[in-house]
Amino acid sequence: MATTAEWICTRCGSTNRRLVPDGATRAVDECLTCHVRHEIAADARPVRWRARPVGKKVA
């Protein structure tokens, strides 16, 4: 079964949701509004996760 991870974009403030496997504590997702990638991590609340922007990779 999957769990819903809800997180707030640090750039535009949009609420986003991603399905993550049960037991997962981290994931990477992209904001549906402004397309900034974020690393999301489980928080004390079971649904709302913490988010921080992820820098672009340099090739």
mmCIF file of the N, C-alpha and C atoms, coordinates in Angstrom:
data_MODEL
# 
_entry.id   MODEL 
# 
loop_
_atom_site.group_PDB 
_atom_site.id 
_atom_site.type_symbol 
_atom_site.label_atom_id 
_atom_site.label_alt_id 
_atom_site.label_comp_id 
_atom_site.label_asym_id 
_atom_site.label_entity_id 
_atom_site.label_seq_id 
_atom_site.pdbx_PDB_ins_code 
_atom_site.Cartn_x 
_atom_site.Cartn_y 
_atom_site.Cartn_z 
_atom_site.occupancy 
_atom_site.B_iso_or_equiv 
_atom_site.pdbx_formal_charge 
_atom_site.auth_seq_id 
_atom_site.auth_comp_id 
_atom_site.auth_asym_id 
_atom_site.auth_atom_id 
_atom_site.pdbx_PDB_model_num 
ATOM 1   N N  . MET A 1 1  ? 0.838  -1.183 0.000   1.00 0.00 ? 1  MET A N  1 
ATOM 2   C CA . MET A 1 1  ? 0.000  0.000  0.000   1.00 0.00 ? 1  MET A CA 1 
ATOM 3   C C  . MET A 1 1  ? 0.881  1.244  0.000   1.00 0.00 ? 1  MET A C  1 
ATOM 4   N N  . ALA A 1 2  ? 0.352  2.324  -0.469  1.00 0.00 ? 2  ALA A N  1 
ATOM 5   C CA . ALA A 1 2  ? 1.092  3.584  -0.525  1.00 0.00 ? 2  ALA A CA 1 
ATOM 6   C C  . ALA A 1 2  ? 0.499  4.588  0.471   1.00 0.00 ? 2  ALA A C  1 
ATOM 7   N N  . THR A 1 3  ? 1.316  5.552  0.852   1.00 0.00 ? 3  THR A N  1 
ATOM 8   C CA . THR A 1 3  ? 0.923  6.616  1.767   1.00 0.00 ? 3  THR A CA 1 
ATOM 9   C C  . THR A 1 3  ? 0.981  7.938  1.011   1.00 0.00 ? 3  THR A C  1 
ATOM 10  N N  . THR A 1 4  ? 0.071  8.854  1.338   1.00 0.00 ? 4  THR A N  1 
ATOM 11  C CA . THR A 1 4  ? 0.099  10.174 0.718   1.00 0.00 ? 4  THR A CA 1 
ATOM 12  C C  . THR A 1 4  ? 1.010  11.093 1.513   1.00 0.00 ? 4  THR A C  1 
ATOM 13  N N  . ALA A 1 5  ? 1.976  11.681 0.817   1.00 0.00 ? 5  ALA A N  1 
ATOM 14  C CA . ALA A 1 5  ? 2.866  12.681 1.419   1.00 0.00 ? 5  ALA A CA 1 
ATOM 15  C C  . ALA A 1 5  ? 2.424  14.041 0.894   1.00 0.00 ? 5  ALA A C  1 
ATOM 16  N N  . GLU A 1 6  ? 1.931  14.892 1.771   1.00 0.00 ? 6  GLU A N  1 
ATOM 17  C CA . GLU A 1 6  ? 1.509  16.233 1.382   1.00 0.00 ? 6  GLU A CA 1 
ATOM 18  C C  . GLU A 1 6  ? 2.581  17.209 1.814   1.00 0.00 ? 6  GLU A C  1 
ATOM 19  N N  . TRP A 1 7  ? 2.962  18.118 0.919   1.00 0.00 ? 7  TRP A N  1 
ATOM 20  C CA . TRP A 1 7  ? 4.031  19.062 1.236   1.00 0.00 ? 7  TRP A CA 1 
ATOM 21  C C  . TRP A 1 7  ? 3.735  20.398 0.584   1.00 0.00 ? 7  TRP A C  1 
ATOM 22  N N  . ILE A 1 8  ? 4.354  21.468 1.160   1.00 0.00 ? 8  ILE A N  1 
ATOM 23  C CA . ILE A 1 8  ? 4.158  22.835 0.676   1.00 0.00 ? 8  ILE A CA 1 
ATOM 24  C C  . ILE A 1 8  ? 5.426  23.289 -0.053  1.00 0.00 ? 8  ILE A C  1 
ATOM 25  N N  . CYS A 1 9  ? 5.271  23.792 -1.263  1.00 0.00 ? 9  CYS A N  1 
ATOM 26  C CA . CYS A 1 9  ? 6.405  24.288 -2.039  1.00 0.00 ? 9  CYS A CA 1 
ATOM 27  C C  . CYS A 1 9  ? 7.010  25.501 -1.337  1.00 0.00 ? 9  CYS A C  1 
ATOM 28  N N  . THR A 1 10 ? 8.337  25.513 -1.215  1.00 0.00 ? 10 THR A N  1 
ATOM 29  C CA . THR A 1 10 ? 9.011  26.626 -0.546  1.00 0.00 ? 10 THR A CA 1 
ATOM 30  C C  . THR A 1 10 ? 9.127  27.845 -1.448  1.00 0.00 ? 10 THR A C  1 
ATOM 31  N N  . ARG A 1 11 ? 8.903  27.682 -2.736  1.00 0.00 ? 11 ARG A N  1 
ATOM 32  C CA . ARG A 1 11 ? 9.009  28.811 -3.668  1.00 0.00 ? 11 ARG A CA 1 
ATOM 33  C C  . ARG A 1 11 ? 7.677  29.522 -3.865  1.00 0.00 ? 11 ARG A C  1 
ATOM 34  N N  . CYS A 1 12 ? 6.619  28.764 -4.186  1.00 0.00 ? 12 CYS A N  1 
ATOM 35  C CA . CYS A 1 12 ? 5.350  29.401 -4.528  1.00 0.00 ? 12 CYS A CA 1 
ATOM 36  C C  . CYS A 1 12 ? 4.247  29.173 -3.498  1.00 0.00 ? 12 CYS A C  1 
ATOM 37  N N  . GLY A 1 13 ? 4.464  28.275 -2.535  1.00 0.00 ? 13 GLY A N  1 
ATOM 38  C CA . GLY A 1 13 ? 3.486  28.043 -1.479  1.00 0.00 ? 13 GLY A CA 1 
ATOM 39  C C  . GLY A 1 13 ? 2.367  27.082 -1.847  1.00 0.00 ? 13 GLY A C  1 
ATOM 40  N N  . SER A 1 14 ? 2.443  26.442 -2.999  1.00 0.00 ? 14 SER A N  1 
ATOM 41  C CA . SER A 1 14 ? 1.416  25.482 -3.417  1.00 0.00 ? 14 SER A CA 1 
ATOM 42  C C  . SER A 1 14 ? 1.481  24.222 -2.575  1.00 0.00 ? 14 SER A C  1 
ATOM 43  N N  . THR A 1 15 ? 0.323  23.628 -2.350  1.00 0.00 ? 15 THR A N  1 
ATOM 44  C CA . THR A 1 15 ? 0.263  22.337 -1.682  1.00 0.00 ? 15 THR A CA 1 
ATOM 45  C C  . THR A 1 15 ? 0.377  21.255 -2.747  1.00 0.00 ? 15 THR A C  1 
ATOM 46  N N  . ASN A 1 16 ? 1.253  20.299 -2.527  1.00 0.00 ? 16 ASN A N  1 
ATOM 47  C CA . ASN A 1 16 ? 1.476  19.193 -3.461  1.00 0.00 ? 16 ASN A CA 1 
ATOM 48  C C  . ASN A 1 16 ? 1.298  17.877 -2.718  1.00 0.00 ? 16 ASN A C  1 
ATOM 49  N N  . ARG A 1 17 ? 0.999  16.838 -3.467  1.00 0.00 ? 17 ARG A N  1 
ATOM 50  C CA . ARG A 1 17 ? 0.853  15.509 -2.875  1.00 0.00 ? 17 ARG A CA 1 
ATOM 51  C C  . ARG A 1 17 ? 1.573  14.488 -3.741  1.00 0.00 ? 17 ARG A C  1 
ATOM 52  N N  . ARG A 1 18 ? 2.160  13.495 -3.079  1.00 0.00 ? 18 ARG A N  1 
ATOM 53  C CA . ARG A 1 18 ? 2.845  12.414 -3.785  1.00 0.00 ? 18 ARG A CA 1 
ATOM 54  C C  . ARG A 1 18 ? 2.569  11.117 -3.051  1.00 0.00 ? 18 ARG A C  1 
ATOM 55  N N  . LEU A 1 19 ? 2.323  10.054 -3.791  1.00 0.00 ? 19 LEU A N  1 
ATOM 56  C CA . LEU A 1 19 ? 2.187  8.737  -3.180  1.00 0.00 ? 19 LEU A CA 1 
ATOM 57  C C  . LEU A 1 19 ? 3.583  8.162  -2.976  1.00 0.00 ? 19 LEU A C  1 
ATOM 58  N N  . VAL A 1 20 ? 3.855  7.730  -1.763  1.00 0.00 ? 20 VAL A N  1 
ATOM 59  C CA . VAL A 1 20 ? 5.143  7.116  -1.430  1.00 0.00 ? 20 VAL A CA 1 
ATOM 60  C C  . VAL A 1 20 ? 4.879  5.743  -0.837  1.00 0.00 ? 20 VAL A C  1 
ATOM 61  N N  . PRO A 1 21 ? 5.808  4.821  -0.974  1.00 0.00 ? 21 PRO A N  1 
ATOM 62  C CA . PRO A 1 21 ? 5.612  3.487  -0.387  1.00 0.00 ? 21 PRO A CA 1 
ATOM 63  C C  . PRO A 1 21 ? 5.494  3.565  1.132   1.00 0.00 ? 21 PRO A C  1 
ATOM 64  N N  . ASP A 1 22 ? 4.723  2.655  1.716   1.00 0.00 ? 22 ASP A N  1 
ATOM 65  C CA . ASP A 1 22 ? 4.633  2.599  3.179   1.00 0.00 ? 22 ASP A CA 1 
ATOM 66  C C  . ASP A 1 22 ? 6.027  2.443  3.772   1.00 0.00 ? 22 ASP A C  1 
ATOM 67  N N  . GLY A 1 23 ? 6.294  3.175  4.841   1.00 0.00 ? 23 GLY A N  1 
ATOM 68  C CA . GLY A 1 23 ? 7.580  3.095  5.513   1.00 0.00 ? 23 GLY A CA 1 
ATOM 69  C C  . GLY A 1 23 ? 8.625  4.048  4.957   1.00 0.00 ? 23 GLY A C  1 
ATOM 70  N N  . ALA A 1 24 ? 8.349  4.689  3.828   1.00 0.00 ? 24 ALA A N  1 
ATOM 71  C CA . ALA A 1 24 ? 9.313  5.642  3.258   1.00 0.00 ? 24 ALA A CA 1 
ATOM 72  C C  . ALA A 1 24 ? 9.376  6.882  4.145   1.00 0.00 ? 24 ALA A C  1 
ATOM 73  N N  . THR A 1 25 ? 10.566 7.437  4.305   1.00 0.00 ? 25 THR A N  1 
ATOM 74  C CA . THR A 1 25 ? 10.729 8.657  5.102   1.00 0.00 ? 25 THR A CA 1 
ATOM 75  C C  . THR A 1 25 ? 11.262 9.809  4.270   1.00 0.00 ? 25 THR A C  1 
ATOM 76  N N  . ARG A 1 26 ? 11.708 9.535  3.042   1.00 0.00 ? 26 ARG A N  1 
ATOM 77  C CA . ARG A 1 26 ? 12.224 10.578 2.149   1.00 0.00 ? 26 ARG A CA 1 
ATOM 78  C C  . ARG A 1 26 ? 11.793 10.271 0.722   1.00 0.00 ? 26 ARG A C  1 
ATOM 79  N N  . ALA A 1 27 ? 11.655 11.341 -0.060  1.00 0.00 ? 27 ALA A N  1 
ATOM 80  C CA . ALA A 1 27 ? 11.341 11.213 -1.487  1.00 0.00 ? 27 ALA A CA 1 
ATOM 81  C C  . ALA A 1 27 ? 11.718 12.516 -2.168  1.00 0.00 ? 27 ALA A C  1 
ATOM 82  N N  . VAL A 1 28 ? 11.728 12.517 -3.479  1.00 0.00 ? 28 VAL A N  1 
ATOM 83  C CA . VAL A 1 28 ? 11.959 13.728 -4.260  1.00 0.00 ? 28 VAL A CA 1 
ATOM 84  C C  . VAL A 1 28 ? 10.733 13.927 -5.132  1.00 0.00 ? 28 VAL A C  1 
ATOM 85  N N  . ASP A 1 29 ? 10.259 15.162 -5.195  1.00 0.00 ? 29 ASP A N  1 
ATOM 86  C CA . ASP A 1 29 ? 9.079  15.474 -5.991  1.00 0.00 ? 29 ASP A CA 1 
ATOM 87  C C  . ASP A 1 29 ? 9.262  16.847 -6.614  1.00 0.00 ? 29 ASP A C  1 
ATOM 88  N N  . GLU A 1 30 ? 8.445  17.152 -7.614  1.00 0.00 ? 30 GLU A N  1 
ATOM 89  C CA . GLU A 1 30 ? 8.489  18.437 -8.297  1.00 0.00 ? 30 GLU A CA 1 
ATOM 90  C C  . GLU A 1 30 ? 7.157  19.144 -8.089  1.00 0.00 ? 30 GLU A C  1 
ATOM 91  N N  . CYS A 1 31 ? 7.212  20.424 -7.780  1.00 0.00 ? 31 CYS A N  1 
ATOM 92  C CA . CYS A 1 31 ? 6.001  21.221 -7.598  1.00 0.00 ? 31 CYS A CA 1 
ATOM 93  C C  . CYS A 1 31 ? 5.212  21.241 -8.902  1.00 0.00 ? 31 CYS A C  1 
ATOM 94  N N  . LEU A 1 32 ? 3.921  21.005 -8.825  1.00 0.00 ? 32 LEU A N  1 
ATOM 95  C CA . LEU A 1 32 ? 3.084  21.008 -10.026 1.00 0.00 ? 32 LEU A CA 1 
ATOM 96  C C  . LEU A 1 32 ? 2.845  22.406 -10.571 1.00 0.00 ? 32 LEU A C  1 
ATOM 97  N N  . THR A 1 33 ? 3.051  23.431 -9.753  1.00 0.00 ? 33 THR A N  1 
ATOM 98  C CA . THR A 1 33 ? 2.797  24.803 -10.179 1.00 0.00 ? 33 THR A CA 1 
ATOM 99  C C  . THR A 1 33 ? 4.039  25.470 -10.761 1.00 0.00 ? 33 THR A C  1 
ATOM 100 N N  . CYS A 1 34 ? 5.149  25.471 -10.005 1.00 0.00 ? 34 CYS A N  1 
ATOM 101 C CA . CYS A 1 34 ? 6.348  26.194 -10.460 1.00 0.00 ? 34 CYS A CA 1 
ATOM 102 C C  . CYS A 1 34 ? 7.484  25.265 -10.904 1.00 0.00 ? 34 CYS A C  1 
ATOM 103 N N  . HIS A 1 35 ? 7.318  23.958 -10.756 1.00 0.00 ? 35 HIS A N  1 
ATOM 104 C CA . HIS A 1 35 ? 8.249  22.935 -11.251 1.00 0.00 ? 35 HIS A CA 1 
ATOM 105 C C  . HIS A 1 35 ? 9.603  22.901 -10.550 1.00 0.00 ? 35 HIS A C  1 
ATOM 106 N N  . VAL A 1 36 ? 9.693  23.447 -9.351  1.00 0.00 ? 36 VAL A N  1 
ATOM 107 C CA . VAL A 1 36 ? 10.934 23.357 -8.575  1.00 0.00 ? 36 VAL A CA 1 
ATOM 108 C C  . VAL A 1 36 ? 10.965 21.984 -7.901  1.00 0.00 ? 36 VAL A C  1 
ATOM 109 N N  . ARG A 1 37 ? 12.111 21.291 -8.011  1.00 0.00 ? 37 ARG A N  1 
ATOM 110 C CA . ARG A 1 37 ? 12.258 19.977 -7.365  1.00 0.00 ? 37 ARG A CA 1 
ATOM 111 C C  . ARG A 1 37 ? 12.527 20.173 -5.873  1.00 0.00 ? 37 ARG A C  1 
ATOM 112 N N  . HIS A 1 38 ? 11.935 19.309 -5.056  1.00 0.00 ? 38 HIS A N  1 
ATOM 113 C CA . HIS A 1 38 ? 12.107 19.349 -3.606  1.00 0.00 ? 38 HIS A CA 1 
ATOM 114 C C  . HIS A 1 38 ? 12.417 17.957 -3.084  1.00 0.00 ? 38 HIS A C  1 
ATOM 115 N N  . GLU A 1 39 ? 13.227 17.918 -2.050  1.00 0.00 ? 39 GLU A N  1 
ATOM 116 C CA . GLU A 1 39 ? 13.375 16.691 -1.277  1.00 0.00 ? 39 GLU A CA 1 
ATOM 117 C C  . GLU A 1 39 ? 12.359 16.808 -0.154  1.00 0.00 ? 39 GLU A C  1 
ATOM 118 N N  . ILE A 1 40 ? 11.530 15.780 -0.005  1.00 0.00 ? 40 ILE A N  1 
ATOM 119 C CA . ILE A 1 40 ? 10.523 15.811 1.054   1.00 0.00 ? 40 ILE A CA 1 
ATOM 120 C C  . ILE A 1 40 ? 10.872 14.740 2.085   1.00 0.00 ? 40 ILE A C  1 
ATOM 121 N N  . ALA A 1 41 ? 10.604 15.066 3.344   1.00 0.00 ? 41 ALA A N  1 
ATOM 122 C CA . ALA A 1 41 ? 10.937 14.165 4.446   1.00 0.00 ? 41 ALA A CA 1 
ATOM 123 C C  . ALA A 1 41 ? 9.771  14.096 5.412   1.00 0.00 ? 41 ALA A C  1 
ATOM 124 N N  . ALA A 1 42 ? 9.532  12.913 5.942   1.00 0.00 ? 42 ALA A N  1 
ATOM 125 C CA . ALA A 1 42 ? 8.437  12.707 6.881   1.00 0.00 ? 42 ALA A CA 1 
ATOM 126 C C  . ALA A 1 42 ? 8.610  13.596 8.104   1.00 0.00 ? 42 ALA A C  1 
ATOM 127 N N  . ASP A 1 43 ? 7.502  14.099 8.620   1.00 0.00 ? 43 ASP A N  1 
ATOM 128 C CA . ASP A 1 43 ? 7.496  14.955 9.793   1.00 0.00 ? 43 ASP A CA 1 
ATOM 129 C C  . ASP A 1 43 ? 6.716  14.237 10.892  1.00 0.00 ? 43 ASP A C  1 
ATOM 130 N N  . ALA A 1 44 ? 6.570  14.867 12.030  1.00 0.00 ? 44 ALA A N  1 
ATOM 131 C CA . ALA A 1 44 ? 5.841  14.262 13.149  1.00 0.00 ? 44 ALA A CA 1 
ATOM 132 C C  . ALA A 1 44 ? 4.379  14.008 12.779  1.00 0.00 ? 44 ALA A C  1 
ATOM 133 N N  . ARG A 1 45 ? 3.809  14.898 11.965  1.00 0.00 ? 45 ARG A N  1 
ATOM 134 C CA . ARG A 1 45 ? 2.439  14.678 11.499  1.00 0.00 ? 45 ARG A CA 1 
ATOM 135 C C  . ARG A 1 45 ? 2.476  13.660 10.369  1.00 0.00 ? 45 ARG A C  1 
ATOM 136 N N  . PRO A 1 46 ? 1.573  12.711 10.350  1.00 0.00 ? 46 PRO A N  1 
ATOM 137 C CA . PRO A 1 46 ? 1.682  11.609 9.393   1.00 0.00 ? 46 PRO A CA 1 
ATOM 138 C C  . PRO A 1 46 ? 1.475  11.995 7.930   1.00 0.00 ? 46 PRO A C  1 
ATOM 139 N N  . VAL A 1 47 ? 0.748  13.066 7.643   1.00 0.00 ? 47 VAL A N  1 
ATOM 140 C CA . VAL A 1 47 ? 0.469  13.407 6.250   1.00 0.00 ? 47 VAL A CA 1 
ATOM 141 C C  . VAL A 1 47 ? 1.360  14.537 5.759   1.00 0.00 ? 47 VAL A C  1 
ATOM 142 N N  . ARG A 1 48 ? 1.497  15.626 6.514   1.00 0.00 ? 48 ARG A N  1 
ATOM 143 C CA . ARG A 1 48 ? 2.271  16.794 6.060   1.00 0.00 ? 48 ARG A CA 1 
ATOM 144 C C  . ARG A 1 48 ? 3.755  16.530 6.200   1.00 0.00 ? 48 ARG A C  1 
ATOM 145 N N  . TRP A 1 49 ? 4.497  16.637 5.110   1.00 0.00 ? 49 TRP A N  1 
ATOM 146 C CA . TRP A 1 49 ? 5.931  16.395 5.117   1.00 0.00 ? 49 TRP A CA 1 
ATOM 147 C C  . TRP A 1 49 ? 6.688  17.708 4.982   1.00 0.00 ? 49 TRP A C  1 
ATOM 148 N N  . ARG A 1 50 ? 7.951  17.743 5.458   1.00 0.00 ? 50 ARG A N  1 
ATOM 149 C CA . ARG A 1 50 ? 8.822  18.910 5.302   1.00 0.00 ? 50 ARG A CA 1 
ATOM 150 C C  . ARG A 1 50 ? 9.406  18.893 3.894   1.00 0.00 ? 50 ARG A C  1 
ATOM 151 N N  . ALA A 1 51 ? 9.617  20.077 3.334   1.00 0.00 ? 51 ALA A N  1 
ATOM 152 C CA . ALA A 1 51 ? 10.172 20.157 1.982   1.00 0.00 ? 51 ALA A CA 1 
ATOM 153 C C  . ALA A 1 51 ? 11.342 21.132 1.962   1.00 0.00 ? 51 ALA A C  1 
ATOM 154 N N  . ARG A 1 52 ? 12.337 20.808 1.145   1.00 0.00 ? 52 ARG A N  1 
ATOM 155 C CA . ARG A 1 52 ? 13.436 21.752 0.907   1.00 0.00 ? 52 ARG A CA 1 
ATOM 156 C C  . ARG A 1 52 ? 13.821 21.615 -0.555  1.00 0.00 ? 52 ARG A C  1 
ATOM 157 N N  . PRO A 1 53 ? 14.115 22.753 -1.204  1.00 0.00 ? 53 PRO A N  1 
ATOM 158 C CA . PRO A 1 53 ? 14.466 22.708 -2.621  1.00 0.00 ? 53 PRO A CA 1 
ATOM 159 C C  . PRO A 1 53 ? 15.747 21.942 -2.876  1.00 0.00 ? 53 PRO A C  1 
ATOM 160 N N  . VAL A 1 54 ? 15.807 21.291 -4.000  1.00 0.00 ? 54 VAL A N  1 
ATOM 161 C CA . VAL A 1 54 ? 16.980 20.523 -4.413  1.00 0.00 ? 54 VAL A CA 1 
ATOM 162 C C  . VAL A 1 54 ? 17.640 21.286 -5.550  1.00 0.00 ? 54 VAL A C  1 
ATOM 163 N N  . GLY A 1 55 ? 18.956 21.481 -5.442  1.00 0.00 ? 55 GLY A N  1 
ATOM 164 C CA . GLY A 1 55 ? 19.693 22.185 -6.489  1.00 0.00 ? 55 GLY A CA 1 
ATOM 165 C C  . GLY A 1 55 ? 19.777 21.374 -7.772  1.00 0.00 ? 55 GLY A C  1 
ATOM 166 N N  . LYS A 1 56 ? 20.060 22.056 -8.847  1.00 0.00 ? 56 LYS A N  1 
ATOM 167 C CA . LYS A 1 56 ? 20.202 21.381 -10.134 1.00 0.00 ? 56 LYS A CA 1 
ATOM 168 C C  . LYS A 1 56 ? 21.544 20.673 -10.188 1.00 0.00 ? 56 LYS A C  1 
ATOM 169 N N  . LYS A 1 57 ? 21.561 19.520 -10.856 1.00 0.00 ? 57 LYS A N  1 
ATOM 170 C CA . LYS A 1 57 ? 22.811 18.773 -11.026 1.00 0.00 ? 57 LYS A CA 1 
ATOM 171 C C  . LYS A 1 57 ? 23.664 19.452 -12.094 1.00 0.00 ? 57 LYS A C  1 
ATOM 172 N N  . VAL A 1 58 ? 24.955 19.451 -11.856 1.00 0.00 ? 58 VAL A N  1 
ATOM 173 C CA . VAL A 1 58 ? 25.888 19.980 -12.835 1.00 0.00 ? 58 VAL A CA 1 
ATOM 174 C C  . VAL A 1 58 ? 26.479 18.811 -13.581 1.00 0.00 ? 58 VAL A C  1 
ATOM 175 N N  . ALA A 1 59 ? 26.391 18.813 -14.903 1.00 0.00 ? 59 ALA A N  1 
ATOM 176 C CA . ALA A 1 59 ? 26.866 17.687 -15.705 1.00 0.00 ? 59 ALA A CA 1 
ATOM 177 C C  . ALA A 1 59 ? 28.357 17.723 -15.929 1.00 0.00 ? 59 ALA A C  1 
# 
